[in-house]
Amino acid sequence: MPLIPEEPQIYESAQGPRATPASGRIAPTPRPVPGPRPAASSRPGRPGPPRPTPPVQRTPRDVAPAMPSPSGPAAPAAPVASPQIQLVPATAEGALDAAEEAVDLLLESGRAPGEVLVITTGARHPWAEHELSFGEASYWAQHDAGDDVFYTDATVVSRAASRPVVVVAVNGDSAAVAAALPLAHSRAGALLIVCGDPQQINSVLGVGV
């Protein structure tokens, strides 16, 4: 009697997913759970623990190189604007009165008293004579305060500071005028008013006014 080979017993597996993937198929990679990103790992060769990715910063290589300056001599500085010059024709005897009228017009037009400097090329203005009677310290203290019209003369005008408007009364000789007008011009910020003989003034300043 021939022997019948015993049939292998097949056991049912437990219900649920297979422990191992089917032959020829790759198990899908599980998707990451949404949440905060982990800190960026340090670059290879960088010692120390991982640190968060720093914000993007410009390094010296990222900065555009400065444009080389053009060859040749340096560009000259911008010239300083010269003050406007106004001429009030007057004789030497009437120059002081003409200067007083010019000051009155300036104040009436809105100029602050502290913006005006009056220079005489000959005899001092009566105000200057009066203030100097109290001493030079008191006189120049009023100049430094800068809150009123200041009157000075050609002999000490180099000590006076610049003001927006300078009024010159040409009531002295030619030598005094030649010394005073260039200084007055350098002290005037916006306007120079000269009261005197037009021909004499033009010859000193070298411009037609």
DRENPA-3360 file (N, C-alpha, C; in nm, 2 decimals, always signed):
BEGIN
1 = MPLIPEEP = +0.09/-0.12/+0.00/+0.00/+0.00/+0.00/+0.09/+0.12/+0.00 ~ +0.08/+0.20/-0.10/+0.17/+0.32/-0.12/+0.14/+0.42/+0.00 ~ +0.25/+0.49/+0.03/+0.24/+0.58/+0.14/+0.20/+0.72/+0.08 ~ +0.11/+0.78/+0.14/+0.06/+0.92/+0.10/+0.14/+1.01/+0.19 ~ +0.21/+1.10/+0.12/+0.29/+1.20/+0.20/+0.19/+1.29/+0.28 ~ +0.23/+1.31/+0.40/+0.15/+1.39/+0.49/+0.14/+1.54/+0.44 ~ +0.03/+1.59/+0.43/+0.01/+1.73/+0.38/+0.06/+1.82/+0.50 ~ +0.14/+1.92/+0.46/+0.18/+2.02/+0.56/+0.06/+2.10/+0.61;
9 = QIYESAQG = +0.07/+2.12/+0.74/-0.03/+2.20/+0.80/-0.01/+2.35/+0.79 ~ -0.11/+2.42/+0.75/-0.11/+2.56/+0.73/-0.18/+2.63/+0.85 ~ -0.10/+2.71/+0.92/-0.16/+2.78/+1.04/-0.20/+2.92/+0.99 ~ -0.31/+2.96/+1.04/-0.36/+3.10/+1.01/-0.28/+3.20/+1.09 ~ -0.23/+3.31/+1.02/-0.16/+3.41/+1.09/-0.26/+3.50/+1.17 ~ -0.21/+3.57/+1.26/-0.29/+3.66/+1.34/-0.35/+3.77/+1.25 ~ -0.46/+3.82/+1.28/-0.52/+3.93/+1.21/-0.44/+4.06/+1.23 ~ -0.43/+4.13/+1.12/-0.36/+4.26/+1.13/-0.26/+4.27/+1.02;
17 = PRATPASG = -0.18/+4.38/+1.02/-0.08/+4.40/+0.91/+0.03/+4.30/+0.92 ~ +0.09/+4.26/+0.81/+0.19/+4.17/+0.81/+0.32/+4.23/+0.88 ~ +0.39/+4.14/+0.94/+0.51/+4.19/+1.01/+0.62/+4.23/+0.91 ~ +0.62/+4.16/+0.80/+0.72/+4.19/+0.70/+0.65/+4.22/+0.57 ~ +0.71/+4.31/+0.49/+0.65/+4.34/+0.36/+0.65/+4.23/+0.27 ~ +0.56/+4.23/+0.17/+0.55/+4.13/+0.07/+0.67/+4.12/-0.01 ~ +0.70/+4.01/-0.06/+0.83/+3.99/-0.14/+0.82/+4.08/-0.26 ~ +0.94/+4.16/-0.28/+0.94/+4.25/-0.40/+0.89/+4.38/-0.38;
25 = RIAPTPRP = +0.83/+4.42/-0.26/+0.78/+4.55/-0.23/+0.85/+4.61/-0.12 ~ +0.87/+4.74/-0.13/+0.94/+4.82/-0.02/+0.84/+4.89/+0.06 ~ +0.86/+4.88/+0.19/+0.76/+4.94/+0.28/+0.78/+5.09/+0.27 ~ +0.67/+5.17/+0.26/+0.68/+5.31/+0.25/+0.74/+5.38/+0.37 ~ +0.82/+5.49/+0.35/+0.88/+5.56/+0.46/+0.77/+5.64/+0.53 ~ +0.76/+5.63/+0.66/+0.65/+5.70/+0.73/+0.68/+5.85/+0.72 ~ +0.57/+5.92/+0.70/+0.58/+6.07/+0.69/+0.61/+6.13/+0.83 ~ +0.69/+6.24/+0.83/+0.72/+6.30/+0.96/+0.60/+6.37/+1.01;
33 = VPGPRPAA = +0.59/+6.37/+1.14/+0.47/+6.44/+1.21/+0.50/+6.59/+1.20 ~ +0.40/+6.67/+1.16/+0.42/+6.82/+1.16/+0.46/+6.87/+1.30 ~ +0.54/+6.97/+1.30/+0.59/+7.03/+1.42/+0.71/+7.11/+1.40 ~ +0.77/+7.17/+1.50/+0.89/+7.25/+1.48/+1.01/+7.18/+1.42 ~ +1.08/+7.25/+1.34/+1.19/+7.18/+1.27/+1.31/+7.17/+1.37 ~ +1.38/+7.06/+1.36/+1.49/+7.05/+1.45/+1.60/+7.15/+1.42 ~ +1.69/+7.17/+1.51/+1.80/+7.26/+1.49/+1.89/+7.21/+1.38 ~ +1.94/+7.30/+1.30/+2.03/+7.26/+1.19/+2.16/+7.20/+1.24;
41 = SSRPGRPG = +2.20/+7.09/+1.18/+2.32/+7.03/+1.23/+2.44/+7.11/+1.19 ~ +2.54/+7.10/+1.27/+2.66/+7.17/+1.24/+2.73/+7.12/+1.12 ~ +2.80/+7.21/+1.05/+2.87/+7.17/+0.93/+2.98/+7.07/+0.96 ~ +3.02/+6.99/+0.87/+3.13/+6.89/+0.89/+3.25/+6.97/+0.93 ~ +3.32/+6.92/+1.03/+3.44/+6.98/+1.07/+3.43/+7.09/+1.16 ~ +3.30/+7.14/+1.19/+3.28/+7.25/+1.28/+3.27/+7.19/+1.42 ~ +3.35/+7.23/+1.52/+3.35/+7.17/+1.65/+3.23/+7.23/+1.73 ~ +3.19/+7.16/+1.83/+3.08/+7.21/+1.91/+2.95/+7.15/+1.88;
49 = PPRPTPPV = +2.85/+7.17/+1.97/+2.72/+7.12/+1.95/+2.65/+7.19/+1.83 ~ +2.54/+7.12/+1.78/+2.47/+7.18/+1.67/+2.40/+7.31/+1.72 ~ +2.39/+7.41/+1.63/+2.33/+7.54/+1.67/+2.23/+7.58/+1.57 ~ +2.13/+7.66/+1.60/+2.03/+7.70/+1.50/+2.10/+7.78/+1.39 ~ +2.03/+7.77/+1.27/+2.08/+7.84/+1.15/+2.08/+7.99/+1.18 ~ +2.19/+8.06/+1.17/+2.20/+8.20/+1.20/+2.13/+8.28/+1.08 ~ +2.08/+8.40/+1.11/+2.03/+8.48/+1.00/+2.14/+8.51/+0.89 ~ +2.09/+8.53/+0.77/+2.19/+8.56/+0.66/+2.25/+8.70/+0.69;
57 = QRTPRDVA = +2.38/+8.70/+0.69/+2.45/+8.83/+0.71/+2.55/+8.84/+0.60 ~ +2.58/+8.97/+0.57/+2.68/+9.00/+0.46/+2.82/+8.98/+0.52 ~ +2.90/+8.91/+0.45/+3.04/+8.89/+0.49/+3.12/+8.99/+0.41 ~ +3.24/+9.01/+0.44/+3.32/+9.10/+0.36/+3.33/+9.06/+0.21 ~ +3.31/+8.93/+0.19/+3.31/+8.89/+0.04/+3.18/+8.93/-0.03 ~ +3.07/+8.94/+0.06/+2.94/+8.97/-0.01/+2.93/+9.12/-0.03 ~ +3.00/+9.20/+0.04/+2.99/+9.35/+0.02/+3.06/+9.39/-0.11 ~ +2.99/+9.47/-0.18/+3.04/+9.51/-0.31/+3.17/+9.60/-0.29;
65 = PAMPSPSG = +3.27/+9.57/-0.36/+3.40/+9.65/-0.34/+3.38/+9.80/-0.37 ~ +3.44/+9.88/-0.29/+3.43/+10.03/-0.31/+3.49/+10.06/-0.45 ~ +3.42/+10.16/-0.51/+3.46/+10.20/-0.64/+3.59/+10.28/-0.63 ~ +3.69/+10.25/-0.70/+3.82/+10.32/-0.69/+3.80/+10.46/-0.74 ~ +3.87/+10.55/-0.66/+3.86/+10.69/-0.70/+3.93/+10.72/-0.83 ~ +3.88/+10.81/-0.91/+3.94/+10.83/-1.04/+4.08/+10.89/-1.02 ~ +4.16/+10.85/-1.11/+4.30/+10.89/-1.10/+4.31/+11.04/-1.13 ~ +4.41/+11.10/-1.09/+4.43/+11.24/-1.11/+4.42/+11.32/-0.99;
73 = PAAPAAPV = +4.42/+11.45/-1.00/+4.41/+11.54/-0.88/+4.28/+11.53/-0.82 ~ +4.27/+11.55/-0.69/+4.14/+11.55/-0.61/+4.05/+11.66/-0.66 ~ +3.92/+11.63/-0.65/+3.83/+11.73/-0.70/+3.83/+11.85/-0.60 ~ +3.83/+11.97/-0.64/+3.83/+12.09/-0.55/+3.70/+12.09/-0.47 ~ +3.71/+12.15/-0.35/+3.59/+12.17/-0.27/+3.50/+12.27/-0.33 ~ +3.37/+12.25/-0.29/+3.27/+12.35/-0.35/+3.30/+12.49/-0.30 ~ +3.30/+12.58/-0.39/+3.33/+12.72/-0.35/+3.23/+12.78/-0.26 ~ +3.27/+12.86/-0.16/+3.18/+12.92/-0.07/+3.11/+13.04/-0.14;
81 = ASPQIQLV = +2.98/+13.04/-0.13/+2.90/+13.15/-0.19/+2.94/+13.28/-0.14 ~ +2.96/+13.38/-0.23/+3.00/+13.51/-0.19/+2.87/+13.59/-0.16 ~ +2.88/+13.68/-0.06/+2.76/+13.76/-0.03/+2.72/+13.86/-0.14 ~ +2.60/+13.89/-0.14/+2.55/+13.99/-0.23/+2.60/+14.13/-0.19 ~ +2.64/+14.21/-0.28/+2.69/+14.34/-0.25/+2.59/+14.45/-0.30 ~ +2.56/+14.54/-0.21/+2.47/+14.66/-0.25/+2.55/+14.78/-0.21 ~ +2.54/+14.88/-0.30/+2.61/+15.01/-0.28/+2.51/+15.12/-0.26 ~ +2.53/+15.20/-0.16/+2.45/+15.31/-0.13/+2.54/+15.43/-0.15;
89 = PATAEGAL = +2.52/+15.51/-0.26/+2.61/+15.63/-0.28/+2.59/+15.73/-0.16 ~ +2.71/+15.77/-0.12/+2.71/+15.87/-0.01/+2.84/+15.94/+0.00 ~ +2.85/+16.06/+0.05/+2.97/+16.12/+0.08/+3.03/+16.07/+0.21 ~ +3.15/+16.10/+0.23/+3.22/+16.06/+0.36/+3.14/+16.11/+0.48 ~ +3.09/+16.24/+0.47/+3.02/+16.30/+0.58/+2.88/+16.24/+0.60 ~ +2.82/+16.19/+0.49/+2.68/+16.14/+0.50/+2.68/+15.99/+0.51 ~ +2.80/+15.92/+0.51/+2.80/+15.77/+0.50/+2.74/+15.71/+0.63 ~ +2.76/+15.78/+0.75/+2.71/+15.72/+0.87/+2.56/+15.73/+0.87;
97 = DAAEEAVD = +2.50/+15.84/+0.83/+2.36/+15.85/+0.82/+2.30/+15.75/+0.72 ~ +2.37/+15.73/+0.61/+2.32/+15.63/+0.51/+2.32/+15.49/+0.57 ~ +2.42/+15.46/+0.65/+2.43/+15.33/+0.71/+2.32/+15.31/+0.81 ~ +2.28/+15.42/+0.89/+2.17/+15.41/+0.98/+2.04/+15.38/+0.91 ~ +2.02/+15.45/+0.80/+1.90/+15.42/+0.72/+1.89/+15.28/+0.67 ~ +2.01/+15.23/+0.63/+2.01/+15.09/+0.58/+1.98/+14.99/+0.69 ~ +2.03/+15.02/+0.81/+2.00/+14.93/+0.92/+1.85/+14.93/+0.95 ~ +1.79/+15.05/+0.95/+1.65/+15.06/+0.98/+1.56/+14.99/+0.88;
105 = LLLESGRA = +1.60/+14.99/+0.75/+1.53/+14.92/+0.65/+1.55/+14.77/+0.67 ~ +1.66/+14.72/+0.71/+1.69/+14.58/+0.73/+1.60/+14.53/+0.85 ~ +1.59/+14.61/+0.95/+1.51/+14.56/+1.07/+1.36/+14.57/+1.03 ~ +1.32/+14.67/+0.95/+1.18/+14.67/+0.91/+1.14/+14.56/+0.82 ~ +1.24/+14.51/+0.74/+1.21/+14.40/+0.65/+1.21/+14.26/+0.72 ~ +1.24/+14.26/+0.85/+1.23/+14.13/+0.92/+1.37/+14.08/+0.97 ~ +1.48/+14.14/+0.94/+1.61/+14.10/+0.99/+1.61/+14.11/+1.14 ~ +1.67/+14.01/+1.20/+1.68/+14.02/+1.35/+1.80/+14.11/+1.38;
113 = PGEVLVIT = +1.80/+14.19/+1.48/+1.91/+14.28/+1.52/+2.04/+14.21/+1.53 ~ +2.04/+14.09/+1.59/+2.16/+14.02/+1.60/+2.23/+13.97/+1.48 ~ +2.16/+13.99/+1.36/+2.22/+13.95/+1.23/+2.29/+14.06/+1.16 ~ +2.30/+14.18/+1.22/+2.35/+14.29/+1.16/+2.48/+14.34/+1.23 ~ +2.58/+14.36/+1.15/+2.71/+14.42/+1.20/+2.74/+14.55/+1.12 ~ +2.77/+14.66/+1.19/+2.79/+14.79/+1.13/+2.94/+14.82/+1.15 ~ +3.01/+14.86/+1.04/+3.15/+14.89/+1.05/+3.17/+15.03/+1.00 ~ +3.25/+15.11/+1.07/+3.29/+15.24/+1.02/+3.44/+15.24/+0.98;
121 = TGARHPWA = +3.47/+15.31/+0.88/+3.61/+15.31/+0.83/+3.68/+15.43/+0.89 ~ +3.61/+15.52/+0.95/+3.67/+15.64/+1.01/+3.63/+15.65/+1.16 ~ +3.57/+15.76/+1.19/+3.52/+15.78/+1.33/+3.43/+15.68/+1.37 ~ +3.43/+15.64/+1.50/+3.34/+15.54/+1.55/+3.20/+15.58/+1.55 ~ +3.11/+15.49/+1.55/+2.97/+15.52/+1.56/+2.94/+15.56/+1.71 ~ +2.85/+15.66/+1.73/+2.82/+15.71/+1.86/+2.79/+15.60/+1.96 ~ +2.72/+15.49/+1.92/+2.69/+15.38/+2.01/+2.81/+15.31/+2.06 ~ +2.91/+15.29/+1.96/+3.03/+15.22/+2.00/+3.11/+15.31/+2.10;
129 = EHELSFGE = +3.11/+15.44/+2.08/+3.18/+15.53/+2.17/+3.12/+15.53/+2.31 ~ +2.99/+15.52/+2.31/+2.92/+15.52/+2.44/+2.95/+15.39/+2.52 ~ +2.94/+15.27/+2.45/+2.96/+15.14/+2.51/+3.11/+15.12/+2.55 ~ +3.20/+15.17/+2.47/+3.34/+15.16/+2.51/+3.38/+15.24/+2.63 ~ +3.30/+15.34/+2.66/+3.32/+15.42/+2.79/+3.31/+15.33/+2.91 ~ +3.24/+15.22/+2.90/+3.22/+15.13/+3.01/+3.33/+15.02/+3.02 ~ +3.42/+15.02/+2.92/+3.53/+14.92/+2.91/+3.51/+14.83/+2.80 ~ +3.62/+14.78/+2.75/+3.62/+14.69/+2.64/+3.55/+14.55/+2.67;
137 = ASYWAQHD = +3.57/+14.51/+2.79/+3.51/+14.38/+2.83/+3.36/+14.38/+2.82 ~ +3.30/+14.49/+2.86/+3.15/+14.51/+2.85/+3.11/+14.52/+2.70 ~ +3.19/+14.60/+2.63/+3.16/+14.62/+2.49/+3.16/+14.49/+2.41 ~ +3.27/+14.41/+2.42/+3.28/+14.28/+2.35/+3.18/+14.18/+2.40 ~ +3.14/+14.19/+2.53/+3.04/+14.10/+2.58/+2.91/+14.11/+2.50 ~ +2.87/+14.24/+2.47/+2.75/+14.26/+2.39/+2.77/+14.20/+2.25 ~ +2.89/+14.21/+2.19/+2.92/+14.14/+2.06/+2.89/+13.99/+2.07 ~ +2.95/+13.93/+2.18/+2.94/+13.79/+2.19/+2.80/+13.74/+2.22;
145 = AGDDVFYT = +2.72/+13.83/+2.28/+2.58/+13.79/+2.31/+2.50/+13.78/+2.18 ~ +2.53/+13.86/+2.08/+2.47/+13.85/+1.95/+2.32/+13.87/+1.94 ~ +2.27/+13.95/+2.03/+2.12/+13.97/+2.03/+2.08/+14.11/+1.99 ~ +2.18/+14.19/+1.94/+2.15/+14.33/+1.90/+2.25/+14.37/+1.79 ~ +2.21/+14.48/+1.72/+2.30/+14.53/+1.62/+2.44/+14.57/+1.69 ~ +2.55/+14.53/+1.63/+2.68/+14.56/+1.69/+2.75/+14.66/+1.60 ~ +2.81/+14.77/+1.66/+2.88/+14.87/+1.59/+3.03/+14.86/+1.62 ~ +3.11/+14.86/+1.52/+3.26/+14.85/+1.54/+3.33/+14.94/+1.44;
153 = DATVVSRA = +3.46/+14.94/+1.44/+3.53/+15.02/+1.34/+3.64/+14.94/+1.28 ~ +3.70/+15.00/+1.18/+3.80/+14.92/+1.10/+3.92/+14.88/+1.18 ~ +3.95/+14.95/+1.28/+4.08/+14.91/+1.36/+4.06/+14.78/+1.44 ~ +3.94/+14.74/+1.47/+3.92/+14.62/+1.55/+3.82/+14.52/+1.48 ~ +3.79/+14.55/+1.35/+3.69/+14.46/+1.29/+3.74/+14.32/+1.27 ~ +3.87/+14.30/+1.27/+3.92/+14.16/+1.26/+3.88/+14.07/+1.38 ~ +3.84/+14.14/+1.49/+3.80/+14.06/+1.61/+3.65/+14.03/+1.60 ~ +3.58/+14.10/+1.52/+3.43/+14.07/+1.51/+3.40/+13.94/+1.44;
161 = ASRPVVVV = +3.30/+13.87/+1.48/+3.26/+13.75/+1.42/+3.17/+13.78/+1.30 ~ +3.15/+13.68/+1.21/+3.07/+13.69/+1.09/+2.92/+13.71/+1.13 ~ +2.85/+13.78/+1.05/+2.71/+13.79/+1.07/+2.64/+13.79/+0.93 ~ +2.51/+13.75/+0.92/+2.45/+13.75/+0.79/+2.46/+13.87/+0.71 ~ +2.45/+13.99/+0.77/+2.45/+14.12/+0.70/+2.55/+14.21/+0.77 ~ +2.64/+14.27/+0.68/+2.73/+14.37/+0.73/+2.71/+14.50/+0.65 ~ +2.70/+14.61/+0.73/+2.68/+14.74/+0.67/+2.81/+14.82/+0.70 ~ +2.87/+14.88/+0.59/+2.99/+14.96/+0.61/+2.96/+15.10/+0.58;
169 = AVNGDSAA = +3.00/+15.19/+0.67/+3.00/+15.33/+0.65/+3.14/+15.38/+0.61 ~ +3.15/+15.42/+0.48/+3.29/+15.46/+0.44/+3.30/+15.61/+0.47 ~ +3.35/+15.63/+0.59/+3.36/+15.77/+0.64/+3.51/+15.80/+0.68 ~ +3.60/+15.72/+0.62/+3.74/+15.74/+0.65/+3.83/+15.76/+0.52 ~ +3.96/+15.77/+0.54/+4.04/+15.80/+0.43/+4.06/+15.67/+0.35 ~ +4.13/+15.68/+0.23/+4.15/+15.57/+0.14/+4.22/+15.45/+0.20 ~ +4.32/+15.48/+0.29/+4.40/+15.37/+0.35/+4.31/+15.28/+0.44 ~ +4.22/+15.35/+0.52/+4.13/+15.28/+0.61/+4.03/+15.20/+0.53;
177 = VAAALPLA = +3.98/+15.26/+0.42/+3.88/+15.19/+0.34/+3.94/+15.06/+0.28 ~ +4.06/+15.07/+0.23/+4.13/+14.96/+0.16/+4.15/+14.85/+0.26 ~ +4.17/+14.88/+0.39/+4.18/+14.77/+0.49/+4.05/+14.72/+0.54 ~ +3.95/+14.80/+0.55/+3.82/+14.76/+0.61/+3.73/+14.68/+0.51 ~ +3.73/+14.72/+0.39/+3.63/+14.66/+0.30/+3.66/+14.51/+0.27 ~ +3.78/+14.46/+0.25/+3.80/+14.32/+0.24/+3.76/+14.24/+0.36 ~ +3.79/+14.30/+0.48/+3.75/+14.23/+0.61/+3.60/+14.23/+0.62 ~ +3.53/+14.34/+0.58/+3.39/+14.34/+0.59/+3.33/+14.24/+0.49;
185 = HSRAGALL = +3.39/+14.23/+0.38/+3.34/+14.13/+0.28/+3.35/+13.99/+0.34 ~ +3.46/+13.96/+0.41/+3.48/+13.82/+0.46/+3.39/+13.80/+0.58 ~ +3.34/+13.90/+0.65/+3.25/+13.88/+0.76/+3.10/+13.87/+0.72 ~ +3.07/+13.91/+0.60/+2.93/+13.91/+0.56/+2.89/+13.77/+0.51 ~ +2.78/+13.71/+0.57/+2.74/+13.58/+0.53/+2.65/+13.59/+0.40 ~ +2.55/+13.68/+0.40/+2.46/+13.68/+0.28/+2.46/+13.82/+0.21 ~ +2.48/+13.93/+0.28/+2.46/+14.06/+0.22/+2.56/+14.16/+0.28 ~ +2.63/+14.23/+0.19/+2.72/+14.34/+0.23/+2.67/+14.47/+0.17;
193 = IVCGDPQQ = +2.64/+14.56/+0.26/+2.59/+14.70/+0.21/+2.70/+14.80/+0.24 ~ +2.74/+14.87/+0.14/+2.85/+14.97/+0.15/+2.80/+15.10/+0.12 ~ +2.81/+15.19/+0.22/+2.76/+15.33/+0.20/+2.88/+15.42/+0.18 ~ +2.90/+15.48/+0.06/+3.01/+15.56/+0.04/+3.03/+15.60/-0.11 ~ +3.15/+15.64/-0.15/+3.17/+15.68/-0.28/+3.19/+15.56/-0.37 ~ +3.10/+15.55/-0.48/+3.10/+15.43/-0.56/+3.24/+15.40/-0.63 ~ +3.30/+15.50/-0.68/+3.43/+15.48/-0.74/+3.53/+15.43/-0.65 ~ +3.54/+15.48/-0.53/+3.63/+15.43/-0.43/+3.61/+15.29/-0.39;
201 = INSVLGVG = +3.48/+15.26/-0.37/+3.44/+15.12/-0.33/+3.48/+15.02/-0.44 ~ +3.44/+15.05/-0.56/+3.47/+14.96/-0.67/+3.62/+14.94/-0.69 ~ +3.70/+15.04/-0.67/+3.85/+15.02/-0.68/+3.90/+14.93/-0.57 ~ +3.84/+14.93/-0.46/+3.89/+14.84/-0.35/+3.84/+14.70/-0.36 ~ +3.71/+14.69/-0.39/+3.66/+14.55/-0.40/+3.69/+14.48/-0.53 ~ +3.71/+14.56/-0.63/+3.75/+14.51/-0.76/+3.63/+14.45/-0.83 ~ +3.51/+14.49/-0.80/+3.39/+14.44/-0.87/+3.30/+14.56/-0.89 ~ +3.22/+14.55/-0.99/+3.12/+14.65/-1.02/+2.99/+14.63/-0.93;
209 = V = +2.96/+14.73/-0.85/+2.84/+14.71/-0.76/+2.75/+14.83/-0.78;
% end
